[in-house]
């Protein structure tokens, strides 16, 4: 089983790969967004950069659960996990624009 840091790195790589593929198909003249991690105490914030910045997702450090952001500073209050970075497909529960709605 992967450790958290390794799973998080893999998640970020998969996000960037999907971003490149999505742009190649739909927005060939645009540069793909970049993703970075802001580390927190209970959650890591995934930030999407490119022409500005926005919160893409929050990752629950305890479980690896992917949470939809409610704001720049916090995940949605009910903290319903949409996916998990430890899954075989860590991008499950997300799409090119962010975390899926339930």
BELFEN-V45438 format. One record per residue. N is the residue number from 1. RES is the residue in three letters. PHI is phi in degrees with one decimal (* if undefined). Layout:
# BELFEN-V45438
[[N;RES;PHI] [N;RES;PHI]]
This chain:
# BELFEN-V45438
[[1;UNK;*] [2;UNK;-72.1] [3;UNK;-85.2] [4;UNK;-59.3] [5;UNK;-61.3] [6;UNK;-66.4] [7;UNK;-64.8] [8;UNK;-66.6] [9;UNK;-59.9] [10;UNK;-61.5] [11;UNK;-59.9] [12;UNK;-64.1] [13;UNK;-61.8] [14;UNK;-64.3] [15;UNK;-59.9] [16;UNK;-67.7] [17;UNK;-61.9] [18;UNK;-64.2] [19;UNK;-61.0] [20;UNK;-63.6] [21;UNK;-63.8] [22;UNK;-62.0] [23;UNK;-65.3] [24;UNK;-60.1] [25;UNK;-80.9] [26;UNK;-114.5] [27;UNK;-138.5] [28;UNK;-61.5] [29;UNK;-90.9] [30;UNK;-95.5] [31;UNK;-74.8] [32;UNK;-64.7] [33;UNK;-67.4] [34;UNK;-109.3] [35;UNK;-122.2] [36;UNK;-140.8] [37;UNK;-112.8] [38;UNK;-103.6] [39;UNK;-79.6] [40;UNK;-125.1] [41;UNK;-71.8] [42;UNK;-104.4] [43;UNK;-131.6] [44;UNK;-102.4] [45;UNK;-98.1] [46;UNK;-95.3] [47;UNK;-108.4] [48;UNK;-102.5] [49;UNK;-113.2] [50;UNK;143.5] [51;UNK;70.0] [52;UNK;129.6] [53;UNK;-139.9] [54;UNK;-151.0] [55;UNK;-82.2] [56;UNK;-84.7] [57;UNK;-164.7] [58;UNK;-116.1] [59;UNK;-114.3] [60;UNK;-75.3] [61;UNK;-61.8] [62;UNK;-65.5] [63;UNK;-122.4] [64;UNK;85.4] [65;UNK;-67.7] [66;UNK;-95.2] [67;UNK;-119.0] [68;UNK;-76.8] [69;UNK;-75.8] [70;UNK;-97.3] [71;UNK;-156.7] [72;UNK;-62.5] [73;UNK;-101.7] [74;UNK;-151.2] [75;UNK;-75.5] [76;UNK;-58.1] [77;UNK;-58.0] [78;UNK;-79.7] [79;UNK;49.8] [80;UNK;-79.8] [81;UNK;-71.7] [82;UNK;-96.0] [83;UNK;-170.0] [84;UNK;-150.7] [85;UNK;-69.1] [86;UNK;-87.9] [87;UNK;-65.0] [88;UNK;-57.4] [89;UNK;-110.0] [90;UNK;-66.5] [91;UNK;-85.9] [92;UNK;-58.0] [93;UNK;93.3] [94;UNK;-133.1] [95;UNK;-139.8] [96;UNK;-64.2] [97;UNK;-103.6] [98;UNK;153.8] [99;UNK;-79.4] [100;UNK;-67.8] [101;UNK;-75.7] [102;UNK;-88.9]]
